[in-house]
Amino acid sequence: MVIKAALKAVPKYKGSVTLYCLLSLILIGLGVYQPYLYKQAIDGLVFILTPANIGHESATLLWILLWFGVSYVLNILTSVKDWIFWHQFSNPSFIDYLHDGYERLLNFQYDFFVQKKSGEVMKILDDGVEAYSSLINTIFQQLLIPILSFFVLLVF
């Protein structure tokens, strides 16, 4: 039931999921490119610090600024990606899951509530909520990112 609910949430929030995947691909691509920029900046610094090459600082400063710019963009995009995940997909789908669970609970017959203690019912609901939250986090944070990283590294 939890996996069905998680898969049912993806089409409803497909815009947020698509944007999350797109930002993840951009972040992975920039993350692959960042060490190259860092290498260029260090090589340039070594080059201009030799006495014979003084006066060629402009290219090195460009690499350093580019490296800092990419680092800054990575930080901003990471924050935006996390915001999209939590506030545009995870929390709303979580609320939908809770709403569906309580709707189903309200549709049970009276005999069910007479036979079960309220603690048992709450434990069932809490376990479902914990499983849903764990499943969403596992799919998007721990499974999707490595798969996207693999494809980005194949391209580079």
N, C-alpha and C positions, 0 to 999 in steps of 0.2 A: 504494500500500500504506500509506503514511504517513497519508494523509487517511482511509482506511478505518479504520485503527487509532484515529485521533483521534475519529472519529465513533462508533466502537464503545465508546469509554470514557465518552461522555456519559450513556447510559442507566444504566450501572453505577454512576455517581456522581451520579445525578440529584438527590439531596437536597442535596449540596454545590453543584452547579451552580445549583439553584433558589435556595438561600440566598445564593449569590454574586450572582446577578442581582437578588434582592430588596434586598440591602444596597447594591448599585450604584445601584438606583433611589432608595433613601432618601438616599444620599450626594449624588446629583445633585440631588434635590429640595431638600435642605438647602443645598447649594451655591448653588442659585438664590435661595433665601430669605435667605442670609447677607448679601449686599450691601444688601438692604432694611433689615435690622436695623441694619447699620452706619450707613446713612443716617439712620435714626431716632435712633440714639444721638448722632450728630454734630449733627443738628438740635436735639436736646434740650439738648446742651451749649451750643450757641450761644444757645439761648433762655434758659437759666438764668444764663448769664454776663452777660447784660445787666442793668444795675442795677435796672430796674423789675420784673424777674421773679424776684428772689431769694426763695427760699422754696418754689419749685415743683420741687424736686430729685427727688422720689420717682418721678415718671413717667420721668424721664431715667435714673435709676439702674436702673429696671426694664428699660429698653431696653438699657442697657449690660450688665447681668447676663444678659439674654436672648441678646445677641450673643456674650458670652463662653461661655455655656452651649452654644449651637449650635456654636461653634468647637471646644469641648472634645469634644462628642459626635461631630463630624465626624472629629476626630483618632482617637478611639477606634474608631469604625466603620470608618475606613480601615485601621487595624491589624487589626481582626477580619476584614475582607474579604480583605486580603492573606494573612492566616493561613489562611483557608478555602481560598483559591485554591491556595496553595503546599502546605499540609500535608494538606488533605482531598481535593484533586482532582489537582493537577498531579503531585506526587511519587508518589502511589499509581498513577496512570494511567501514569506514566513507568516505574515498576517493572514494571507489567503488560506494557507494550510491550517492555521489555528481556527479560522472561521469555518472551514469545511469540517474540521474535526468536531467542533461544538455543534454544528448543524446535524451531523450524524448522531452525536450523543443525544441531542434533543429528540431525535426520531425513534429512539429505542422505546420498547414497551415498558410499562410501569413495573412489570415483574423483574426486569433486569435490575432496576434500582433497588427493589426490595431485597433481592438475593445478594447483591454486591454491596460492600461497604464503600463509603465515599472515598476513602484512602486508596482502595484498589482502582477505582475509576480514575482518580487523579494520577496514579502511578502509570496507568496505561497511556493517558494523555501526555504526561511528562516524558515518558520514554519515546513516544512518537515524535514529540517536538525536538528532543535531543537527537534522535536519529535523523530527522529531516535537516536540522542545522548542520550536523556532521557530514551528511551526504552532500549538501550543497557546497560546503567548504572544501570537501575532498575533491569533488568534480572540478570546481573552478579554480581552486588555488593550488592543489597538489597534482592534479592529473592533466588538466588542460594546458597549463603553462609549460610543463616539460614537453608535451607533444608539439606545441607551437614552436618551442625552442629548437626541437629537432628539425622541423621543417625549415626554419629560418637558417639554421646552420647548414642545411643541405644546399640552400640557395647561395650562401656566401662561400 
